[in-house]
Amino acid sequence: MQGSLAASGVVNSILLFDAFDTQVSTAAGPVCTAALQATTQAIEAALPNGVKQQFGAAAAQLSDDDFMYFIADSMAESVQYGNRLMLCQYVTAGTDYITQYVNFTSVTGASSGAADYNTALIANPQGGDDRSWWWQTCTEFGWFQVAPAKNSIRSARINLAYHLNACYIIFGVDGMMPDVNGTNITAVLISRVVISFSQMAVKIRGSGHQSVYRLVRKNRPGSPIVPSVLIVLSCIHRLRMMHRL
């Protein structure tokens, strides 16, 4: 029997992926979520006062919007990649939210990744791996991590307009918009080709509840021809699968 494993089998293109933060909030829990929201609000309010410098030299070079994207992702990815307990411990330690979060990013090294959010640097063709990721999202997949309308830990500045402007800054193409419908149709056609070559493919998909990308994987049952098994684990995104099947 032939089969396939996908630790990060994201296949469903979505323009506005506000469910990203909703899933993070669910995994973090209400107490930690409230502290993360207060932290975001405190940092955003302190933008005119030089708060970016407290997060290091790379963060200081970011535009305000890029910086708030960095702050949101440093929170979300801490939950997604296994630092949820430490994150929540730091942000719920008191009410000095900025200092608490500066300390967290310093201890975990999250502040060192701030340069990855500098759209002006990513615009350089030698701008690193993030440029290819942006190309995929700007033209095909979307997955724009916009702030949910309610209960968001992400700044409301991070909306569709922010992402489209980032696409323009990086690639210089006016009116750039991901073709999520066309991408999804292509994905269906490719899956049919794969099925025709592997009639007994068993797809086992680890979908840990702390992983936001569980929401854009194949979550529907399989068919008698191509059975599918969904494994629901309390684990992080891309948990390494170590056991033999």
C-alpha positions in Angstrom: 0.0 0.0 0.0 1.2 3.4 -0.9 0.6 6.4 1.3 1.7 10.0 2.1 2.4 12.0 5.2 2.1 15.8 5.4 3.2 17.5 8.6 2.2 20.8 7.1 -0.2 19.9 4.3 -1.8 23.2 3.6 -3.9 23.1 0.4 -6.8 25.5 0.8 -6.1 29.0 -0.4 -7.9 31.8 1.6 -7.7 35.5 0.9 -8.4 36.8 4.4 -7.0 34.3 6.9 -8.4 36.0 10.1 -9.0 32.5 11.5 -5.2 32.4 12.0 -5.5 34.6 15.1 -8.8 33.0 16.2 -7.0 29.7 16.4 -4.1 31.2 18.3 -6.5 32.7 20.9 -8.3 29.4 21.3 -5.0 27.6 21.9 -3.7 30.3 24.3 -6.8 30.4 26.4 -8.9 33.4 27.6 -6.5 34.7 30.3 -3.4 34.6 28.1 -5.4 36.0 25.1 -6.5 39.0 27.2 -2.9 39.7 28.3 -1.7 39.5 24.6 -4.4 41.9 23.6 -3.4 44.3 26.3 0.2 44.0 25.2 -0.6 44.7 21.6 -2.6 47.8 22.6 0.2 49.1 24.9 2.9 48.6 22.2 0.8 50.3 19.5 0.0 53.2 21.8 3.7 53.7 22.4 4.7 53.8 18.8 5.2 57.6 18.9 7.5 57.2 21.9 10.1 55.0 20.3 8.9 51.6 21.5 10.5 49.9 18.5 14.0 50.6 19.8 13.3 48.5 22.9 13.0 45.4 20.7 16.4 45.8 19.1 18.1 47.4 16.1 16.3 45.4 13.4 12.9 46.2 14.9 13.8 49.9 15.0 14.2 49.9 11.2 10.7 48.7 10.5 7.8 50.9 9.5 5.1 51.1 12.2 2.9 48.7 10.3 5.6 46.2 9.6 6.6 46.4 13.3 3.0 45.6 14.4 3.0 42.7 12.0 6.2 41.5 13.6 4.7 41.8 17.1 1.6 39.9 16.1 3.5 37.0 14.5 6.0 36.8 17.3 3.0 36.1 19.6 1.2 33.8 17.2 4.3 31.8 16.3 5.2 31.3 19.9 1.9 29.5 20.4 2.3 27.7 17.1 5.8 26.4 17.6 5.8 25.3 21.2 6.5 28.4 23.4 2.9 28.9 24.5 3.5 28.3 28.2 6.5 30.6 28.4 4.7 33.3 26.4 1.7 33.2 28.6 3.9 33.2 31.8 5.6 36.4 30.7 2.6 38.4 29.5 0.4 37.5 32.5 3.2 38.4 35.0 1.9 41.9 35.7 0.6 45.0 34.0 3.9 46.4 32.6 3.0 44.8 29.3 5.7 46.3 27.2 8.6 45.4 29.5 7.2 41.9 30.0 7.1 41.4 26.2 10.5 42.9 25.5 11.9 40.5 28.1 10.1 37.5 26.4 11.4 38.3 22.9 14.9 38.8 24.3 14.9 35.5 26.2 13.5 33.5 23.2 15.4 35.3 20.5 12.2 36.4 18.8 13.4 40.0 18.4 16.3 38.7 16.1 13.7 37.9 13.5 12.4 41.4 13.1 14.3 42.0 9.9 12.2 39.3 8.2 9.2 41.8 8.4 11.0 44.7 6.7 9.1 44.9 3.4 11.6 47.5 2.1 14.4 44.9 2.6 12.4 42.0 1.2 11.9 44.1 -2.0 15.5 43.5 -2.7 15.7 40.5 -5.1 18.4 39.1 -2.8 16.1 39.6 0.1 16.1 36.0 1.3 13.6 33.3 1.7 10.7 35.5 2.8 10.5 37.1 -0.7 9.5 33.7 -2.2 6.9 33.3 0.5 5.5 36.7 -0.2 5.4 35.9 -4.0 3.3 32.8 -3.3 0.9 34.7 -1.0 0.6 37.8 -3.2 -0.1 35.8 -6.3 -1.7 32.5 -5.4 -2.5 31.5 -1.8 -3.5 34.7 0.0 -3.5 33.5 3.6 -3.3 37.2 4.6 -3.2 37.1 8.4 -5.6 40.0 9.0 -6.9 41.0 12.4 -10.2 39.3 13.3 -13.2 41.7 13.7 -13.6 40.5 17.4 -11.2 39.4 20.1 -8.1 40.0 18.1 -4.6 39.8 19.4 -3.4 41.4 16.2 -3.4 45.1 15.6 -6.3 46.3 13.4 -3.6 48.0 11.2 -2.8 44.6 9.8 -5.7 44.4 7.3 -6.1 43.6 3.6 -4.8 47.1 2.7 -1.6 46.4 4.6 -1.0 43.2 2.8 -1.7 44.5 -0.7 0.5 47.5 0.0 3.3 45.1 1.1 2.9 43.2 -2.1 3.3 46.4 -4.1 6.3 47.5 -2.1 8.0 44.2 -2.5 7.3 43.5 -6.2 6.3 46.9 -7.6 3.3 45.5 -9.4 0.2 47.7 -9.1 -3.1 46.0 -8.4 -1.5 42.7 -7.3 -4.1 40.3 -5.9 -3.8 36.5 -5.1 -5.9 34.3 -7.4 -7.2 32.1 -4.5 -10.1 30.7 -6.6 -7.8 29.7 -9.5 -5.3 28.2 -7.1 -7.9 26.1 -5.4 -9.2 24.8 -8.7 -5.7 23.9 -9.7 -5.2 22.1 -6.4 -8.3 20.0 -7.0 -7.1 19.0 -10.5 -3.7 18.0 -9.2 -5.2 15.9 -6.4 -7.2 14.0 -9.0 -4.1 13.3 -11.0 -2.3 12.1 -7.8 -5.3 9.9 -7.0 -5.3 8.3 -10.5 -1.7 7.1 -9.9 -2.2 6.0 -6.3 -5.6 4.4 -5.9 -5.0 3.4 -2.3 -3.3 6.5 -0.9 -3.9 6.9 2.8 -3.3 10.4 4.0 -2.7 10.8 7.7 -2.7 14.4 8.7 -1.5 15.6 12.1 -3.5 18.6 13.0 -2.4 19.8 16.4 -4.8 22.2 18.1 -2.0 24.7 18.6 -1.3 24.8 14.8 -3.1 27.5 12.9 -2.6 25.8 9.6 -4.9 23.0 10.6 -7.6 25.3 9.2 -6.3 25.2 5.7 -5.6 21.5 5.4 -7.9 18.8 4.1 -10.3 18.3 7.0 -13.0 16.4 5.2 -13.3 12.6 5.3 -11.8 10.6 2.5 -13.5 8.3 0.1 -13.5 4.5 -0.3 -11.0 4.9 -3.1 -8.8 7.3 -1.2 -9.3 6.9 2.5 -8.2 9.6 4.8 -7.4 9.6 8.5 -7.4 12.8 10.6 -5.3 12.7 13.7 -6.2 15.4 16.2 -3.3 16.0 18.7 -2.6 18.6 21.3 0.7 19.6 19.6 2.4 22.3 17.7 2.7 23.0 14.0 4.9 20.6 12.0 5.4 18.2 14.9 8.0 15.7 13.7 6.5 12.3 13.1 8.9 9.8 14.6 7.0 6.6 14.7 6.8 4.0 12.0 3.4 3.3 10.4 
